[in-house]
Amino acid sequence: MIKKNDTVQTLLDALPFIKEFNNQIVVIKYGGSAQTSPELVQKFAEDISLLYTVGIKPVIVHGGGKKINDMLEALNIETSFIDGQRVTTPEVMRIAEMVLGGEINKEIVSLLNSHSIKAIGISGKDAHFIKAEPKCEEKWGLTGNITEVNAEIVHNLIKDGYVPIIAPIAAGDNLGHSGFNINADLAASFIAKSIGANKVVFLTDTPGVLDANMELLSTLSEDEVIELKDSGVINGGMVPKVDACLEAVEGGVPKAHIIDGRIEHSILLELFTSDGIGTVIKLEN
């Protein structure tokens, strides 16, 4: 009986959040261990299924760096990174698009469809709904920065009851251009602000943003993030993630979340509990 009462209390605690986020768009950047662990993959699908069922509108932007690396290694194609971003040669671009759009994207679509979700996979090349320009062609090659997102494409899919699964490949302006490889974190933030999302959630392999004592910071303002970056507390791979969060909140997304995707049902724990499990970044505390 005690266990049943605890279950009821959990549902009651989640109810205000379910009501608050009903009919709202939540962009989720899906990557890291949550994307590669078979157990966590299933928990992710269950989380998206619940969001979808209670009237929240998820939009998934996925990465796939590990699988790209594995394929490049198998084909003996060299790859390198500068400042945490892949240098995308034409050869690497072909493999990145094949893995992201042709393999990972369809795996996620199939997974969610098997959980009775109307998922549909697209890349930024479809209807050219994501356009980009070179980040710095001499340095990063075909790695791009997004210049435009056609929000209508995503809104139409949502209106028709679909969950968009987006591969971070963008179209170029020139006829026959091979396209651009886009950092998935930055793609998620740009898409979130362009479509008027209520939240953007980044699944990572860390608990969230940590202070100098390696303690989790549950809430940060824009000014606090900048201060922590300037002091070196936020460094390395966390820098592009907080930059993506800042881009989103500066673009009108109320909150950006960095959470530990290695925790089962991390999305539900972050969105439907008072304490959450990660770091929330917003303009002001």
N, C-alpha and C positions, 0 to 999 in steps of 0.2 A: 504493500500500500504506500509506503514512504517513497519508493522508487516511482510509482505512478504519480504521486503528488509532485515530485521533483520534475517529472516530464511535463506536467500541466503548467507548472510555474515557469519552466523554460519557454513554453509556447506563449504564455501570457507576457513574459518579458520581451519577446520578439515582436509581439503584435503591434506596438506603437511604431516600430521601425518599418514594419511591413506596410502599415497604413501611410507612413510618411513618404516612402519611396514608391508607392504604387503609381504606375504609369510614367515613372521617371526613367530616363536613359542612364545606364551605368556602363561605362567603357572599361573593359578588363584587359590588361596586357598579360598574356599568358605565355610564360616561359620558365626557364630554369628547371629545377628538379620536379616541379609540379607537372611539367610537360614530358618528362622522361621516365618517371617512376610509374610502373603499371598501376600500383595501388593508388597513388595520388591522382593519376589520370581519371580513374573511376570516381574518386571523391569530387574532383573538379566537375565532372559531368553531372553528378548528383546535385552539386551546388547550383549550377546553371539551370538545371531542371526545376529546382525549387524557386529560384528567382523568376523564371519564365512562368511558372504555374501561378504565382501570387500576383502577377501583373506588373512585375518590373521588366524593363526592356534592356536585356544585356546586348552589348556589342563587343565581340572578341577580336583583339588584335594580337597576333601571335608572332613569336620569334622562331628561331630554329638554328642558332649558331653551331651547336654541337653536331647536328646532322649534316650541316653544310661542311664543317671541318672534316667529318668522317668521309664524306663523298669526295671532297677534294684530295684527301690523302689516298683514297682508293684509286683515284685517277692520276695520281702523281702530279697534281697541279699545286704549285706553291701558293701560299696565302700569307698575308702579314697584316698587322694592326698598327695604327698610329693613334695615340691618345684614346685607346679603347675602342676605336672604330675600324672596321675592316677596310683594307684597300681593295677596291673592286675593279679588277682588270676585266676586259671583255670576256675572258675565259671563266673567271670567277663569277661574273654576272650570269652567264648561262647556267651554271650549276646552282647558284643561289636561287634563281627564279624557278628552276626545275624542282629543287628540294622544297622551297617555301610554298610555291603555288601548286605544284603537281603532286607532292607527297604529303607534307605536313598539313596543309590546308584541308585536303580531302580526308585525311585521317580524323581530324577534329570534326568535320562535318558528319562523317559516318558515325563517329562516337556519339555525338549529340542527337542525331536522328534516331539512333538505337534507344535513346532515352525519351522518345516521343517529343522531341523538340524539332520544330521546322527550321533547321539550320541550312544556310546557303553560303557557299564559299566564293569569294571574289578577291581580286587583287586590284591595286590602284590603276592598272592598265584597263580594266573593264570599264567601258564608257569613259575612260580617261578621268575617273572620278578623283584620282590623286595625281597632281602634277608636281614636278620637282625640277630643280636646277642643280648643277654640280656643287658639292660642298666646297671643294677645291680640286679641280680636275688634275692638276699637276701632282697633288699630294695623295688624294684618295681615289682618283679615277672616277668610276661610275657610282660612287657613294654620293647620295644626294640629300639636299634639304628640301622639304616640302614647301611649295609656294601657294598651292591651292587645293582645297578639298571641296568637291561638289556635294554638299550636305543633302541635297534633294535625293540623290541615289540611295543613301543610307536610310533616310526618312521614309522613302517609298517602300523599301524592304521591310522596315519595322511596321509600317502601316498595314502591310499585307500579312503580318503575323510571323515574319521570318526573324531569325537571329543571324545577323551578318557575321561571318568569320572572315577576317581581312588579313591577307598576306601583305607584308610591308614592301611591296614593289610599286614604284611610281612610273608614270608615263613621262616621256620627254616631249618637248614641243615640236621637234623636227620629224618629218615623215620618215618612218622606218627606224626611228631611234630605238635602241635596245632596252631603254628604260633605266631606272635608277634603283639601287639597293638602299633601303632606308632603315636606319636604326629603329627597332620596334618600339622602344620606349618613347622616342620622339614622335613616331607615327601615332602612337596611342594618344599622346597629349594633344597633337595638332587636330586629330580627328575629334577628340572629346570637345575641344573648344569650338570647333567648326559646326558640330551638330547640336550644341546646346546641352551637353550631358550634365546631369546632376552631380556625378562623381566620376573619377577615373581611379582605378585600382591597379597597382603594379604588383604582380606576384614575383617575389625574388627568392634568393637563397640566403637571406639574412633576416633577423627579427624585425628590422626597420632601421631608422636612423639612430645611431648610438652616440652618447656624449663622450667626453674625454676619459671617463671611467668605465667605458663600455657598457653603460646602462642605457636601456631603451628610452628614447624621448617620444612620449605618446602624442604630443601636439607641438607643432612649430608654426610660427608666423613666417612670412616672407623675409622680414628683417632678420629674424633669428637664423634662418637658413643661410642668408648671405654672410652673417657674422661667423657662423660655424665653418663655412667654406673658406673665408678669409683667414681664419685662425688655423686652418689645416685639420680641424677635427673631422669635417666631412672631406674625404679624399678618395682617390682611386676610382673604382667602379661605381661608387655611390654618387659621384658628382653628376654624371649624365642623368641618373635617375631623379635626383632632386631638381636638376635643371628642367627635366621634362615636367615635373610637378609644378614648378614655378611658371612654366609656359602655359600650363593648363589653367591655373588659378588666375594668372594675369589676363588670360583670355576669357574669363567669365565662369569657369567651372568652380562651384562653391568650395569643393574639397577634393584633394588628391591624397590617396592612401598608398603607403608602401608597406606591404605585409609579407610574412614568411610563408611562401608557397609550400614549404616542406611540412607544414602542419595540416593535418587532415581537416577538411571543411573550413579552411582559413577564411574564405570569402564570407561564409555565413557568420563566423565568429566576429569578423570585423564589422559587418554591416548590421547585424541583428542583436548585438549585445552592447550594453552601456560602456563597458571598458574597452572593447575592441582588443586587438592583439598586436597592432603595428603602430606606425607613425602617420598622423594626419597632418597635412600641410595645407594652410589656408592663408589668405592675405593678412589677416590680423587675428590675434588671440582674443 
